[in-house]
Amino acid sequence: MIFPWVWRVLPGPAWVRLVILLLVITAVVGVLFQWVFPWFSVTFDIQETNVEAAP
């Protein structure tokens, strides 16, 4: 599993590890919303589709 490995690699006591982990997760989510998702939507031109109910 990757998460136990990440927890062991992080330096410091448990509370410092938790703060570092939360900062890393926040940074990853921020990068995804700022650059990756907009690039993906423009590059792959996903059209919004609706499913109509059968009569």
WOPE-V501415 format. One record per run of one state. SS is the DSSP state (helix for helix, strand for strand, loop for the rest). FROM is the first residue (numbers start at 0). LEN is the number of residues. If there is no record, write none. Layout:
# WOPE-V501415
ss=SS from=FROM len=LEN
ss=SS from=FROM len=LEN
This chain:
# WOPE-V501415
ss=loop from=0 len=1
ss=helix from=1 len=8
ss=loop from=9 len=4
ss=helix from=13 len=31
ss=loop from=44 len=11
